[in-house]
Amino acid sequence: MSADGGSITLNTHAFEPNFLTLQHLVLTNVARTVAEFAAFTRSFPNIGRLTFEPGENAPHSLHSVDRILGIIIANVANGGLMWSKLASIALGTSREYFSVAELGSTKATILQLQAAGHPIRRLLLPEKAHAAMVEMGELIEIEEYDVDWPRTFEWWG
């Protein structure tokens, strides 16, 4: 996201693995499709923690744990393991209510990721979503989302 709140256009061909030591990536309204995520995996191949901070005007899909996990699993289905070191996904916002079908879908997706060799073991969610995801604790650690990095720019946050 730009300083004025607008979206950034992503050139998926321009990314080369230049940030090999970066382990925590924070995305704010910049990746909505498998192709866009794939571009980030090439630039930041060693990500262990992925944080989504979608803004208020972001598409509903960026506020959904299911959608984010679905994008990652879609790339696995196409033959590529996105972020092979990814152990934690943090989502700064989420819907409060999860239906039984959504919880079942999320569990199935996590099991698929783990079966494909993904080391994912932790979801960090806002408190309101955390309570709804308690039964997921048998598959994956569920923790409360907390902003744990410095916010040095006035326009950020």
BAMIVO-304595 format. One record per residue: residue number from 1; x, y, z of N, C-alpha, C in turn; residue in one letter. Coordinates in Angstrom, 3 decimals. Atoms other than C-alpha are relative to their C-alpha. Layout:
// residues N
+-----+----------+----------+----------+----------+----------+----------+----------+----------+----------+---------+
: num :      nxx :      nyy :      nzz :     caxx :     cayy :     cazz :      cxx :      cyy :      czz : residuo :
+-----+----------+----------+----------+----------+----------+----------+----------+----------+----------+---------+
: NUM :        X :        Y :        Z :        X :        Y :        Z :        X :        Y :        Z :       A :
...
+-----+----------+----------+----------+----------+----------+----------+----------+----------+----------+---------+
***
This chain:
// residues 157
+-----+----------+----------+----------+----------+----------+----------+----------+----------+----------+---------+
: num :      nxx :      nyy :      nzz :     caxx :     cayy :     cazz :      cxx :      cyy :      czz : residuo :
+-----+----------+----------+----------+----------+----------+----------+----------+----------+----------+---------+
:   1 :    0.843 :   -1.164 :    0.000 :    0.000 :    0.000 :    0.000 :    0.890 :    1.230 :    0.000 :       M :
:   2 :   -0.778 :   -1.232 :    0.053 :    1.277 :    3.451 :   -0.754 :   -0.359 :    0.902 :    1.180 :       S :
:   3 :    0.206 :   -0.915 :   -1.121 :    1.510 :    6.315 :    1.738 :   -1.366 :    0.673 :   -0.049 :       A :
:   4 :    1.294 :   -0.662 :    0.111 :   -1.703 :    7.830 :    0.389 :   -1.167 :   -0.981 :    0.102 :       D :
:   5 :    1.047 :    0.991 :   -0.171 :   -3.626 :    4.577 :    0.940 :   -0.370 :   -0.720 :   -1.276 :       G :
:   6 :    0.294 :    0.660 :    1.258 :   -3.686 :    3.548 :   -2.711 :    0.715 :   -1.331 :   -0.118 :       G :
:   7 :   -0.625 :    1.300 :    0.213 :   -2.724 :    0.149 :   -4.038 :    1.281 :    0.129 :   -0.795 :       S :
:   8 :   -1.238 :    0.084 :    0.765 :    0.667 :   -0.749 :   -5.416 :   -0.214 :   -1.015 :   -1.111 :       I :
:   9 :    0.072 :    0.946 :    1.094 :    0.813 :   -2.400 :   -8.821 :    1.206 :   -0.914 :    0.081 :       T :
:  10 :   -1.049 :    0.987 :   -0.158 :    2.835 :   -5.595 :   -8.687 :    0.452 :   -0.517 :   -1.358 :       L :
:  11 :   -0.585 :    0.548 :    1.213 :    5.149 :   -6.524 :  -11.561 :    0.579 :   -1.360 :    0.363 :       N :
:  12 :   -0.396 :    1.335 :   -0.440 :    5.417 :  -10.291 :  -11.109 :    1.253 :   -0.513 :   -0.681 :       T :
:  13 :   -1.213 :    0.451 :    0.685 :    8.345 :  -10.612 :  -13.530 :    1.258 :    0.664 :    0.539 :       H :
:  14 :   -1.157 :   -0.771 :   -0.450 :   10.612 :   -8.131 :  -11.757 :    0.647 :   -0.551 :    1.265 :       A :
:  15 :   -0.501 :    0.475 :   -1.279 :   11.128 :  -10.135 :   -8.581 :    1.086 :   -1.057 :   -0.157 :       F :
:  16 :   -1.105 :    0.948 :   -0.068 :   14.434 :  -11.916 :   -8.025 :    0.286 :   -0.242 :    1.475 :       E :
:  17 :   -0.267 :    0.259 :   -1.423 :   15.556 :  -13.562 :   -4.766 :    1.137 :    0.858 :    0.539 :       P :
:  18 :   -0.989 :   -0.941 :   -0.511 :   17.363 :  -10.554 :   -3.310 :   -0.003 :    0.110 :    1.519 :       N :
:  19 :    0.161 :   -0.172 :   -1.440 :   16.199 :  -10.769 :    0.293 :    0.050 :   -1.361 :    0.685 :       F :
:  20 :   -0.104 :    1.375 :   -0.466 :   17.452 :  -14.193 :    1.291 :   -0.025 :   -0.138 :    1.516 :       L :
:  21 :   -0.016 :    0.099 :   -1.457 :   17.775 :  -13.378 :    4.996 :   -1.302 :    0.462 :    0.652 :       T :
:  22 :    1.270 :   -0.472 :   -0.550 :   14.307 :  -11.846 :    5.426 :   -0.849 :   -1.196 :    0.412 :       L :
:  23 :    0.777 :    1.123 :   -0.511 :   12.206 :  -14.158 :    7.595 :   -1.440 :    0.355 :    0.352 :       Q :
:  24 :    1.357 :   -0.420 :   -0.344 :    9.105 :  -12.085 :    8.453 :   -0.449 :    1.023 :   -1.037 :       H :
:  25 :    0.521 :   -0.879 :    1.037 :    7.084 :  -10.502 :    5.656 :   -1.381 :    0.493 :    0.408 :       L :
:  26 :    1.286 :   -0.615 :   -0.312 :    4.210 :   -8.081 :    6.302 :   -0.598 :    0.508 :   -1.305 :       V :
:  27 :    0.673 :   -0.403 :    1.235 :    1.770 :   -7.675 :    3.399 :   -1.242 :    0.813 :    0.344 :       L :
:  28 :    1.161 :   -0.862 :   -0.213 :   -0.745 :   -4.836 :    3.341 :   -0.639 :    0.318 :   -1.345 :       T :
:  29 :    0.776 :   -0.251 :    1.224 :   -3.224 :   -4.968 :    0.433 :    0.799 :   -0.161 :   -1.285 :       N :
:  30 :   -0.801 :    0.092 :    1.216 :   -0.626 :   -6.086 :   -2.095 :   -0.092 :   -1.342 :   -0.711 :       V :
:  31 :    0.060 :    1.305 :    0.661 :   -1.286 :   -9.757 :   -2.847 :   -1.414 :   -0.555 :    0.082 :       A :
:  32 :    1.376 :    0.489 :    0.033 :   -4.695 :  -10.975 :   -3.952 :   -0.150 :   -1.294 :   -0.782 :       R :
:  33 :    0.117 :    1.182 :    0.846 :   -3.955 :  -13.829 :   -6.356 :    1.196 :   -0.920 :    0.200 :       T :
:  34 :   -1.101 :    0.961 :   -0.073 :   -1.788 :  -16.926 :   -6.587 :    1.226 :    0.545 :   -0.716 :       V :
:  35 :   -1.137 :   -0.549 :    0.756 :    0.388 :  -15.196 :   -9.215 :    0.726 :    1.075 :    0.801 :       A :
:  36 :   -0.631 :   -1.043 :   -0.811 :    0.999 :  -12.220 :   -6.928 :    0.746 :   -0.606 :    1.184 :       E :
:  37 :   -0.698 :    0.677 :   -1.095 :    1.855 :  -14.507 :   -4.012 :    1.259 :   -0.687 :   -0.511 :       F :
:  38 :   -1.164 :    0.691 :    0.574 :    4.184 :  -16.517 :   -6.245 :    1.146 :    0.974 :   -0.237 :       A :
:  39 :   -1.043 :   -1.012 :    0.197 :    6.056 :  -13.308 :   -7.091 :    0.701 :    0.308 :    1.319 :       A :
:  40 :   -0.609 :   -0.247 :   -1.311 :    6.612 :  -12.667 :   -3.389 :    0.852 :   -1.182 :    0.455 :       F :
:  41 :   -0.799 :    1.157 :   -0.418 :    7.849 :  -16.219 :   -2.857 :    1.351 :   -0.011 :   -0.688 :       T :
:  42 :   -1.297 :   -0.063 :    0.694 :   10.568 :  -15.643 :   -5.445 :    0.905 :    1.056 :    0.623 :       R :
:  43 :   -0.809 :   -1.068 :   -0.592 :   11.731 :  -12.405 :   -3.826 :    0.382 :   -0.278 :    1.443 :       S :
:  44 :   -0.199 :    0.242 :   -1.428 :   11.431 :  -13.564 :   -0.240 :   -0.138 :   -1.497 :    0.282 :       F :
:  45 :    0.166 :    1.452 :   -0.060 :   12.066 :  -17.337 :   -0.355 :    0.103 :   -0.621 :    1.391 :       P :
:  46 :   -0.252 :    0.606 :   -1.311 :   12.991 :  -17.869 :    3.310 :   -0.926 :    0.498 :    1.101 :       N :
:  47 :    0.962 :   -0.526 :   -0.967 :    9.917 :  -16.434 :    5.005 :   -0.451 :   -1.114 :    0.945 :       I :
:  48 :    0.471 :    0.920 :   -1.026 :    9.075 :  -18.180 :    8.269 :   -1.301 :    0.481 :    0.631 :       G :
:  49 :    1.235 :   -0.578 :   -0.525 :    6.310 :  -15.811 :    9.343 :   -0.545 :    0.989 :   -1.019 :       R :
:  50 :    0.681 :   -0.848 :    0.967 :    3.815 :  -14.141 :    7.045 :   -1.131 :    0.722 :    0.720 :       L :
:  51 :    1.026 :   -0.798 :   -0.667 :    1.663 :  -11.293 :    8.368 :   -0.810 :    0.764 :   -1.036 :       T :
:  52 :    0.916 :   -0.745 :    0.861 :   -1.377 :   -9.876 :    6.594 :   -0.629 :    1.102 :    0.824 :       F :
:  53 :    0.604 :   -1.171 :   -0.632 :   -2.516 :   -6.385 :    7.535 :   -0.897 :    0.673 :   -1.033 :       E :
:  54 :    0.854 :   -0.638 :    0.999 :   -5.366 :   -5.720 :    5.103 :   -0.689 :    1.222 :    0.574 :       P :
:  55 :    0.665 :   -1.229 :   -0.423 :   -6.800 :   -2.228 :    5.302 :   -1.506 :   -0.142 :   -0.022 :       G :
:  56 :    1.459 :    0.024 :   -0.057 :  -10.438 :   -1.393 :    5.848 :   -0.632 :   -0.128 :   -1.377 :       E :
:  57 :    0.556 :    0.034 :    1.350 :  -10.996 :   -0.992 :    2.094 :    0.489 :   -1.191 :   -0.812 :       N :
:  58 :   -0.518 :    1.178 :    0.701 :   -9.265 :   -4.264 :    1.207 :   -1.150 :   -0.942 :   -0.346 :       A :
:  59 :    1.032 :    0.979 :    0.341 :  -11.274 :   -6.963 :   -0.541 :   -0.264 :   -0.943 :    1.177 :       P :
:  60 :    0.401 :    0.892 :   -1.089 :  -13.167 :   -9.247 :    1.833 :    0.903 :   -1.233 :    0.071 :       H :
:  61 :   -0.822 :    1.212 :    0.031 :  -10.974 :  -12.170 :    0.734 :    1.298 :    0.145 :    0.786 :       S :
:  62 :   -1.242 :   -0.194 :   -0.748 :   -7.911 :  -10.606 :    2.395 :   -0.225 :    0.011 :    1.512 :       L :
:  63 :    0.326 :    0.057 :   -1.426 :   -9.713 :  -10.712 :    5.760 :   -0.355 :   -1.427 :    0.411 :       H :
:  64 :    0.430 :    1.374 :   -0.232 :  -10.294 :  -14.481 :    5.529 :    1.190 :   -0.955 :    0.105 :       S :
:  65 :   -1.043 :    1.008 :   -0.181 :   -7.968 :  -17.139 :    6.939 :   -0.133 :   -1.061 :   -1.087 :       V :
:  66 :    0.236 :    1.018 :    1.025 :   -9.582 :  -19.640 :    4.563 :    0.545 :    0.424 :   -1.358 :       D :
:  67 :   -0.446 :   -0.496 :    1.313 :   -8.840 :  -17.494 :    1.503 :    1.522 :    0.031 :   -0.079 :       R :
:  68 :   -1.460 :   -0.089 :    0.001 :   -5.204 :  -16.898 :    2.466 :    0.621 :   -1.392 :   -0.062 :       I :
:  69 :   -0.505 :    1.375 :    0.058 :   -4.583 :  -20.589 :    3.170 :   -0.311 :   -0.625 :   -1.360 :       L :
:  70 :    0.380 :    0.517 :    1.315 :   -6.437 :  -21.382 :   -0.056 :    0.947 :    0.437 :   -1.099 :       G :
:  71 :   -0.961 :   -0.487 :    0.993 :   -4.056 :  -19.224 :   -2.084 :    1.303 :   -0.782 :    0.102 :       I :
:  72 :   -1.248 :    0.745 :   -0.190 :   -1.065 :  -20.997 :   -0.570 :   -0.160 :   -1.434 :   -0.485 :       I :
:  73 :    0.206 :    1.392 :    0.414 :   -2.538 :  -24.483 :   -1.133 :   -0.205 :   -0.100 :   -1.507 :       I :
:  74 :    0.180 :    0.022 :    1.454 :   -3.492 :  -23.578 :   -4.730 :    1.346 :   -0.105 :   -0.699 :       A :
:  75 :   -1.322 :    0.083 :    0.605 :    0.174 :  -23.100 :   -5.513 :    0.621 :   -1.375 :    0.229 :       N :
:  76 :   -0.484 :    1.359 :   -0.264 :    1.017 :  -26.455 :   -3.865 :   -0.622 :   -0.948 :   -1.019 :       V :
:  77 :    0.694 :    0.843 :    0.974 :   -1.599 :  -28.077 :   -6.129 :    0.573 :    0.162 :   -1.399 :       A :
:  78 :   -0.612 :   -0.250 :    1.304 :    0.150 :  -26.491 :   -9.117 :    1.469 :   -0.399 :   -0.029 :       N :
:  79 :   -1.353 :    0.542 :    0.020 :    3.413 :  -28.168 :   -8.159 :    1.056 :    0.809 :    0.723 :       G :
:  80 :   -1.006 :   -0.806 :   -0.685 :    5.090 :  -25.506 :   -6.048 :   -0.318 :    0.185 :    1.467 :       G :
:  81 :    0.173 :   -0.222 :   -1.425 :    5.598 :  -25.252 :   -2.304 :    0.388 :    1.437 :    0.304 :       L :
:  82 :   -0.265 :   -1.407 :   -0.322 :    5.251 :  -21.566 :   -1.420 :    0.605 :    0.084 :    1.390 :       M :
:  83 :   -0.626 :   -0.239 :   -1.292 :    7.570 :  -20.525 :    1.380 :    0.160 :   -1.301 :    0.784 :       W :
:  84 :   -0.216 :    1.316 :   -0.607 :    8.880 :  -23.944 :    2.361 :    0.373 :    0.065 :    1.478 :       S :
:  85 :   -0.343 :   -0.156 :   -1.420 :    9.943 :  -22.536 :    5.765 :   -1.115 :    0.679 :    0.797 :       K :
:  86 :    1.091 :   -0.736 :   -0.642 :    6.615 :  -20.845 :    6.555 :   -0.603 :   -0.810 :    1.149 :       L :
:  87 :    0.506 :    0.682 :   -1.189 :    5.669 :  -21.847 :   10.107 :   -1.165 :    0.752 :    0.640 :       A :
:  88 :    1.032 :   -0.814 :   -0.651 :    3.381 :  -18.962 :   11.167 :   -0.654 :    0.947 :   -0.994 :       S :
:  89 :    0.750 :   -0.983 :    0.776 :    0.657 :  -16.925 :    9.519 :   -0.769 :    0.855 :    0.994 :       I :
:  90 :    0.706 :   -0.941 :   -0.870 :   -0.623 :  -13.824 :   11.295 :   -0.962 :    0.812 :   -0.859 :       A :
:  91 :    1.013 :   -0.762 :    0.717 :   -3.797 :  -12.074 :   10.220 :   -0.520 :    1.078 :    0.933 :       L :
:  92 :    0.350 :   -1.125 :   -0.851 :   -4.433 :   -8.613 :   11.633 :   -1.474 :    0.275 :    0.110 :       G :
:  93 :    1.441 :   -0.201 :   -0.033 :   -8.138 :   -8.743 :   10.929 :   -0.657 :   -1.277 :   -0.476 :       T :
:  94 :    0.732 :    1.180 :    0.436 :  -10.718 :  -11.420 :   10.454 :   -1.458 :    0.182 :    0.373 :       S :
:  95 :    1.404 :   -0.030 :   -0.370 :  -14.403 :  -12.008 :   10.556 :   -0.160 :   -0.641 :    1.371 :       R :
:  96 :    0.220 :    0.466 :   -1.363 :  -15.780 :  -12.688 :   13.990 :   -0.576 :   -1.410 :    0.021 :       E :
:  97 :    0.743 :    1.251 :   -0.015 :  -17.936 :  -15.671 :   13.071 :    0.567 :   -0.972 :   -1.025 :       Y :
:  98 :   -0.434 :    1.057 :    0.913 :  -16.737 :  -18.932 :   11.542 :   -1.061 :   -1.082 :    0.019 :       F :
:  99 :    0.982 :    1.071 :    0.063 :  -19.288 :  -21.453 :   10.337 :    0.713 :   -1.340 :    0.147 :       S :
: 100 :   -0.564 :    1.343 :   -0.113 :  -18.775 :  -25.182 :   10.881 :    0.667 :   -0.387 :   -1.318 :       V :
: 101 :   -0.578 :    0.319 :    1.315 :  -18.147 :  -25.531 :    7.126 :    1.344 :    0.693 :   -0.187 :       A :
: 102 :   -1.267 :   -0.729 :    0.129 :  -15.444 :  -22.841 :    7.221 :    1.080 :   -0.615 :    0.869 :       E :
: 103 :   -0.986 :    0.630 :   -0.877 :  -13.727 :  -24.463 :   10.194 :    0.469 :   -1.325 :   -0.590 :       L :
: 104 :   -0.363 :    1.268 :    0.634 :  -13.831 :  -27.814 :    8.417 :    0.910 :    0.214 :   -1.191 :       G :
: 105 :   -0.822 :   -0.329 :    1.163 :  -12.397 :  -26.253 :    5.275 :    1.396 :    0.442 :    0.425 :       S :
: 106 :   -1.295 :   -0.470 :   -0.495 :   -9.628 :  -24.509 :    7.235 :    0.826 :   -1.167 :    0.520 :       T :
: 107 :   -0.714 :    1.183 :   -0.506 :   -8.720 :  -27.762 :    9.002 :    0.536 :   -0.839 :   -1.157 :       K :
: 108 :   -0.414 :    0.808 :    1.152 :   -8.613 :  -29.628 :    5.691 :    1.166 :    0.647 :   -0.737 :       A :
: 109 :   -1.078 :   -0.710 :    0.691 :   -6.412 :  -26.958 :    4.111 :    1.302 :   -0.092 :    0.782 :       T :
: 110 :   -1.205 :    0.117 :   -0.826 :   -3.976 :  -27.003 :    7.036 :    0.574 :   -1.410 :   -0.108 :       I :
: 111 :   -0.472 :    1.383 :    0.150 :   -3.786 :  -30.806 :    6.818 :    0.652 :   -0.218 :   -1.362 :       L :
: 112 :   -0.591 :    0.096 :    1.342 :   -3.118 :  -30.529 :    3.058 :    1.381 :    0.643 :   -0.033 :       Q :
: 113 :   -1.289 :   -0.694 :   -0.027 :   -0.330 :  -28.013 :    3.638 :    1.038 :   -0.822 :    0.758 :       L :
: 114 :   -0.931 :    0.806 :   -0.784 :    1.256 :  -30.179 :    6.331 :    0.382 :   -1.278 :   -0.745 :       Q :
: 115 :   -0.287 :    1.214 :    0.769 :    0.969 :  -33.299 :    4.146 :    0.931 :    0.278 :   -1.175 :       A :
: 116 :   -0.863 :   -0.379 :    1.125 :    2.703 :  -31.423 :    1.300 :    1.402 :    0.381 :    0.470 :       A :
: 117 :   -1.320 :   -0.317 :   -0.521 :    5.649 :  -30.755 :    3.612 :    0.139 :    1.392 :    0.574 :       G :
: 118 :   -0.043 :   -1.343 :   -0.568 :    4.726 :  -27.284 :    4.838 :    0.147 :   -0.098 :    1.509 :       H :
: 119 :   -0.178 :    0.061 :   -1.453 :    5.973 :  -26.679 :    8.397 :   -0.983 :    0.874 :    0.781 :       P :
: 120 :    0.935 :   -0.911 :   -0.666 :    2.966 :  -24.461 :    9.209 :   -0.501 :   -0.625 :    1.300 :       I :
: 121 :    0.398 :    0.516 :   -1.303 :    2.202 :  -24.832 :   12.887 :   -0.695 :    1.041 :    0.877 :       R :
: 122 :    0.570 :   -1.036 :   -0.855 :    0.814 :  -21.517 :   14.128 :   -0.792 :    1.017 :   -0.824 :       R :
: 123 :    0.797 :   -1.109 :    0.528 :   -1.971 :  -19.069 :   13.280 :   -0.115 :    1.034 :    1.108 :       L :
: 124 :    0.176 :   -1.097 :   -0.950 :   -2.026 :  -15.683 :   14.999 :   -1.174 :    0.826 :   -0.505 :       L :
: 125 :    1.247 :   -0.624 :    0.420 :   -5.504 :  -14.164 :   14.872 :   -0.467 :    1.011 :    1.039 :       L :
: 126 :    0.572 :   -0.931 :   -0.974 :   -7.388 :  -11.272 :   16.467 :   -0.802 :   -0.777 :    1.049 :       P :
: 127 :    0.674 :    0.682 :   -1.108 :   -8.995 :  -12.161 :   19.786 :   -1.395 :   -0.492 :   -0.383 :       E :
: 128 :    1.368 :    0.394 :    0.357 :  -12.510 :  -12.244 :   18.292 :   -0.018 :   -1.256 :   -0.871 :       K :
: 129 :   -0.079 :    1.200 :    0.836 :  -11.467 :  -14.873 :   15.723 :    0.650 :   -1.139 :    0.761 :       A :
: 130 :   -0.727 :    0.991 :   -0.790 :   -9.182 :  -16.676 :   18.157 :   -0.978 :   -0.915 :    0.737 :       H :
: 131 :    0.971 :    0.777 :   -0.766 :  -12.138 :  -17.790 :   20.287 :   -0.765 :   -0.978 :   -0.887 :       A :
: 132 :    0.748 :    0.857 :    0.916 :  -13.981 :  -19.216 :   17.269 :    0.844 :   -1.149 :   -0.539 :       A :
: 133 :   -0.899 :    0.995 :    0.590 :  -10.928 :  -21.235 :   16.220 :    0.563 :   -0.981 :    1.034 :       M :
: 134 :   -0.552 :    0.823 :   -1.078 :  -10.361 :  -23.064 :   19.536 :    0.165 :   -1.457 :   -0.416 :       V :
: 135 :   -0.087 :    1.416 :    0.359 :  -11.091 :  -26.496 :   18.060 :    1.132 :   -0.298 :   -0.984 :       E :
: 136 :   -1.132 :    0.201 :    0.907 :   -8.262 :  -25.965 :   15.553 :    1.274 :   -0.322 :    0.771 :       M :
: 137 :   -1.180 :    0.194 :   -0.824 :   -5.818 :  -26.265 :   18.454 :    0.585 :   -1.393 :   -0.041 :       G :
: 138 :   -0.534 :    1.357 :    0.097 :   -5.478 :  -30.004 :   17.887 :    0.926 :   -0.167 :   -1.206 :       E :
: 139 :   -0.828 :    0.082 :    1.206 :   -3.835 :  -29.384 :   14.476 :    1.135 :    1.009 :   -0.020 :       L :
: 140 :   -0.894 :   -1.135 :    0.172 :   -2.067 :  -26.082 :   14.844 :   -0.149 :    0.920 :    1.210 :       I :
: 141 :    0.085 :   -0.953 :   -1.107 :   -1.238 :  -23.535 :   17.547 :   -0.800 :    1.221 :   -0.450 :       E :
: 142 :    0.767 :   -1.214 :    0.266 :   -3.712 :  -20.666 :   17.681 :    0.380 :    0.995 :    1.088 :       I :
: 143 :   -0.401 :   -1.023 :   -0.954 :   -2.420 :  -17.495 :   19.325 :   -0.658 :    1.318 :   -0.367 :       E :
: 144 :    0.575 :   -1.315 :    0.257 :   -3.675 :  -13.960 :   19.660 :    0.961 :    0.837 :   -0.830 :       E :
: 145 :   -0.776 :   -0.885 :    0.861 :   -2.475 :  -11.584 :   16.966 :    0.409 :    1.230 :    0.787 :       Y :
: 146 :   -0.512 :   -1.194 :   -0.655 :   -0.302 :   -8.761 :   18.247 :    1.021 :    0.639 :   -0.927 :       D :
: 147 :   -0.984 :   -0.709 :    0.817 :    1.658 :   -6.119 :   16.373 :    1.277 :    0.071 :    0.815 :       V :
: 148 :   -1.235 :    0.083 :   -0.773 :    5.204 :   -6.829 :   17.488 :    1.200 :    0.576 :   -0.737 :       D :
: 149 :   -1.098 :   -0.654 :    0.697 :    7.246 :   -4.692 :   15.130 :   -0.191 :    1.511 :    0.129 :       W :
: 150 :    0.124 :   -1.458 :   -0.131 :    8.008 :   -0.978 :   15.299 :   -0.758 :    0.602 :   -1.174 :       P :
: 151 :    0.740 :   -0.729 :    1.038 :    5.730 :    1.351 :   13.356 :    0.634 :    1.379 :   -0.105 :       R :
: 152 :   -0.803 :   -1.213 :    0.070 :    8.109 :    4.047 :   12.278 :   -0.578 :    1.084 :   -0.889 :       T :
: 153 :    0.553 :   -0.978 :    0.925 :    5.985 :    5.783 :    9.657 :   -1.358 :    0.470 :    0.490 :       F :
: 154 :    1.267 :   -0.559 :   -0.466 :    3.126 :    8.107 :   10.555 :   -1.191 :   -0.582 :   -0.745 :       E :
: 155 :    1.122 :    0.464 :    0.810 :    0.952 :    6.827 :    7.710 :   -0.271 :   -1.478 :    0.202 :       W :
: 156 :    0.166 :    1.434 :   -0.194 :    1.376 :    3.211 :    8.788 :   -0.795 :   -0.245 :    1.272 :       W :
: 157 :    0.765 :    0.444 :   -1.122 :   -1.404 :    2.153 :   11.036 :   -0.851 :    0.989 :    0.660 :       G :
+-----+----------+----------+----------+----------+----------+----------+----------+----------+----------+---------+
***
